[in-house]
Protein backbone atom coordinates (compact mmCIF):
# COMPACT_ATOMS: atom_id res chain seq x y z
CA UNK A 1 0.00 0.00 0.00
CA UNK A 2 1.24 3.43 -0.90
CA UNK A 3 0.21 4.87 2.46
CA UNK A 4 3.31 3.51 4.12
CA UNK A 5 5.69 5.46 1.94
CA UNK A 6 3.66 8.58 1.24
CA UNK A 7 2.57 9.27 4.79
CA UNK A 8 5.48 7.75 6.68
CA UNK A 9 3.17 5.33 8.45
CA UNK A 10 5.83 2.66 8.74
CA UNK A 11 4.69 1.91 12.28
CA UNK A 12 1.36 0.78 10.77
CA UNK A 13 2.92 -1.63 8.28
CA UNK A 14 2.29 -4.82 10.28
CA UNK A 15 -1.30 -3.75 10.87
CA UNK A 16 -1.96 -2.77 7.27
CA UNK A 17 -0.57 -6.12 6.14
CA UNK A 18 -3.64 -7.66 7.81
CA UNK A 19 -5.90 -5.89 5.27
CA UNK A 20 -6.56 -7.35 1.86
CA UNK A 21 -8.22 -5.87 -1.22
CA UNK A 22 -9.06 -8.29 -4.01
CA UNK A 23 -11.64 -7.42 -6.66
CA UNK A 24 -12.68 -11.08 -6.78
CA UNK A 25 -13.55 -11.22 -3.07
CA UNK A 26 -16.22 -9.12 -1.35
CA UNK A 27 -16.56 -6.87 -4.40
CA UNK A 28 -13.06 -5.52 -3.80
CA UNK A 29 -13.93 -4.00 -0.44
CA UNK A 30 -11.08 -3.83 2.07
CA UNK A 31 -11.36 -6.82 4.36
CA UNK A 32 -9.43 -8.61 7.05
CA UNK A 33 -7.05 -10.95 5.27
CA UNK A 34 -8.20 -14.56 5.26
CA UNK A 35 -11.80 -13.60 6.04
CA UNK A 36 -14.77 -12.00 4.34
CA UNK A 37 -15.16 -9.48 7.14
CA UNK A 38 -15.11 -5.97 5.73
CA UNK A 39 -13.07 -3.25 7.38
CA UNK A 40 -16.17 -1.04 7.13
CA UNK A 41 -18.19 -3.56 9.15
CA UNK A 42 -15.70 -3.39 12.01
CA UNK A 43 -15.64 0.40 11.84
CA UNK A 44 -19.45 0.54 11.84
CA UNK A 45 -19.58 -1.65 14.95
CA UNK A 46 -17.06 0.56 16.72
CA UNK A 47 -18.90 3.72 15.66
CA UNK A 48 -22.14 2.32 17.06
CA UNK A 49 -20.55 1.76 20.46
CA UNK A 50 -19.59 -1.92 20.29
CA UNK A 51 -16.45 -2.76 22.24
CA UNK A 52 -13.52 -4.72 20.88
CA UNK A 53 -14.45 -7.59 23.15
CA UNK A 54 -18.01 -7.64 21.80
CA UNK A 55 -16.76 -7.70 18.22
CA UNK A 56 -14.27 -10.45 18.99
CA UNK A 57 -17.00 -12.49 20.67
CA UNK A 58 -19.29 -12.10 17.65
CA UNK A 59 -16.50 -12.91 15.18
CA UNK A 60 -14.18 -15.42 16.86
CA UNK A 61 -12.04 -15.70 13.73
CA UNK A 62 -10.82 -12.14 14.35
CA UNK A 63 -7.79 -11.28 16.44
CA UNK A 64 -7.43 -8.06 18.46
CA UNK A 65 -4.87 -6.82 15.92
CA UNK A 66 -7.48 -7.16 13.18
CA UNK A 67 -9.56 -4.47 14.87
CA UNK A 68 -6.48 -2.29 15.22
CA UNK A 69 -5.74 -2.92 11.53
CA UNK A 70 -9.22 -1.70 10.57
CA UNK A 71 -8.61 1.49 12.55
CA UNK A 72 -5.15 1.96 11.01
CA UNK A 73 -6.63 1.49 7.54
CA UNK A 74 -9.28 4.14 8.29
CA UNK A 75 -6.57 6.57 9.40
CA UNK A 76 -4.59 6.01 6.22
CA UNK A 77 -7.70 6.42 4.08
CA UNK A 78 -8.50 9.70 5.82
CA UNK A 79 -5.00 10.97 4.97
CA UNK A 80 -5.22 9.90 1.35
CA UNK A 81 -5.61 12.77 -1.14
N, C-alpha and C positions, 0 to 999 in steps of 0.2 A: 504494500500500500504506500502511496506517495506521501501520506501524512507524516510518516516517520521522518523523512528527509526534509520536507518542506517546512514543517512546523517544529522540528527538533524534538519530537515526542519519543525519543529513543527509550525512555523509561516505560513507555506503553507497549513497546514491541512485543513482549511475551503475551500481553493481554490481547493485543490486536491479532496475534497469530491464532487465537481461539475463534476468530470470526471468519466465516467463509461466504463468498458470493459466487454462485454458479448459476448461470441462466437456465440450466436444466433442472434445478432443484428449487422449489418454493418460489417459482417465477423470478428468480434472480434476487430475491430479497436477502439482505444480510441476515445470516443465521449463525447460531452456535455450531461450530464445526462438529460433524458427526451426528448432528440431530436435524430435525426439521423445525426447531424452535427459533422463531424470528427474534432478532434483536428488538424490534419494535414491540413485540409482545411483552418482553421483560420490562422494557421502559414504561409501557402502559401500566403494567402491574405496579411498578414502583411509584408512578405518578398518581395512581389511585389509592396509595397508602399501604399497599402490601409490603410486608417486611421481607428481607432476604430469606429468613427462615421459612416463611409461609410459601414463598416461591419454590424454594428447594424441596419442601415437603410435597408440593403439588407436582413437581417435575423432578423426581429422584435421579434422573439421568444427568441433571445439571450439577456442576461443582460450584462452590462459592466464587471461584475465579471467573466462571462464565458470566456471572452477574456483573462483576467488576469489568469484564471485557465489554459487555453491552454498554456500560456507562462510559468507558474509555472511547468506544466507537462513537457514541453520541457527542462526546467532547470534540473529537477530531472532525466529525461532520459539521459541527457548529463553527469550526474554524476554517472550513473549506470555503474558498471563494465562490 
